[in-house]
């Protein structure tokens, strides 16, 4: 299925070190190789990610409490003092084909839970599918969730193309 009319939105969830970021990177690379525009949102629930370095001009500006944008020839970085809704972020990204979200389980998006070695039932209620490696046996999976091979990003992209939330471009 080729995505031409809709933006496709999907989320990934799971415990730390389960492979969420690695999977999202693989999927993003494949989709971009196919000339799709991909955007990624990473949730930072503990507010521990750092993007600025102490003492640099952008940090000094940010310390004033103002929202700050740093514009360079190859990127724009925005530092806001408040959180953004998914709609605001989508608007900021502009035109894209796929939005891949890591975390943010409160968003109403189809969600793939990622597991290695052990299942964690607390992710089931938010998920439509489980991507797992061979350390998790199919017989242990809940029947109401689709089972995906964590090591087969093509299969996961096929699932996304069928199940992702569609938003008109």
N, C-alpha and C positions, 0 to 999 in steps of 0.2 A: 504494500500500500504506500503510495507516495502522498505526502502531506503537502497540499498546496493551498487549501482554503482556511485552515484553522491553525491556531497555535495549540500545541499539545502540552499539557501540564501534568506532571507526575511527581510523586514524592518518594523518598527512600528513608527508611528508619531502621533502627536496630541498635544493639549494644555497641559500646566502644570497641574498636579494633575488630569489628566483624567484616570489614571490607567495603563499607559504604562508599568512601571516597575513591578507592581504587576502581570500583565498579562504575561510578559516575564518570570518572576520567576516561575509562575505556569506551563507555557509551558515547560520551561527548566527542571523543576522537573519531569514532566510526561515523557518527552523524555529520560531523564537520567534513570528513573525507568525502561524504556524499553531497557536500555543498549546502547543507542545512545550517541555519544560524541557530546556535545553542546558547542559552543563558543558564546560569547556575546560581542558586541561592543556597548559602550555608547558614544554618541556624547556629547561633552561639549562645546557648541558654545560660551559661555561667559567666558571660561577658568577659571572657579571658583572652580572646583573640586580640592581637596587637597589629596595628597597621602603620603606626607612626613611631618615630624614634625620639626619645627625650632630647630636648635641646635643639632639634631641627626647627626651622621656621614654621613648618606646618603644625608641629606640636605646640609651638608658642601661640599660634593663631587659635588652635583648638582649645587651649587652656583658658582662653578668654571667655569661653562659653558659646562662641559663635559657631554656626555651621560653616564648614570650610570645604572648598573644592580645590584640588591641586590638579592643574592641567599641564600636561607635557605633550610632546609630539606623538607619543604612542599610547597614552592612556589618560583617563580622567578618574581621579579618586575623590569620593565625596565622604566627608566625615560629618554625620548629623548627630545632634544631641538627643534625638528621640528615635523611637523605632518607626518602621515604615510598614504599611499594609502591603499585602501581596499585590493589590491593584496599583499602588503607588510605584512599587518596584517594577512591575510590568510596564507601566507607562514610561518610567525612566529608561528601561532597556529598549523601548521602541519596538520596531518590527523584528520578530524572531519566529522560529519554527517550533522549537522545543524549549521548555523550561523544566529543568531538573532541580528538585528541591531536596536538600539533605536536612532531615529533621522537621521541625515545625509541625508536630503531630496534631496541632489544633486546626490546621488548614484542612478545608474540605476538598481534598484531592485524592485520587486513587493512589494507593501507597503500597510499595513493595518493602516488606521486612527482610532484612539481611541477617543470616545466621551462619556461623561456623561453630562446630563442636557442640553447641547446646542451644536448644530453643528457649525462648523466654515468652511465656504466655501473655505478659502485659502488653506486648506489641500487636497481638492478634486482632483486638477490637478495632484498631486503626487501619488495618491492612486488608488488601484485596488479594495479595499474593505473597509467597515466601520464596526468596532466592536463597539457595543453600548449596553447600558443597557436599561431597560424599561422606562427610562425618555425620551428617544428619540423614537418617533413613526416612524414606517416603512413608513408611508405615507409622511413623511418629508424628506426621504432619496432620493438622486439622483438615478435615475433608472439605470445609467450606472455603478454603483458600487455595488459589492456584499454586502449583509447585513449579518453580523455575530453577534452572541450573545456574548457579552463581558464576560458573566458569564459562558460560555461553552467552556473551553479551548480545549476540545476534538474536537469540531466542527472547531475551529480555526486551530488545528493541521491538520485536514483533508483538510482544505483549503490550508494550507501551502504545504502539500504533493502533491497537484494537481498544484498549481500556483507558487511555489517558483522558483527562478532562479536556474538552474542546472549547476553545474560545475563538470567535471570529477574528480574523486579522484586520 
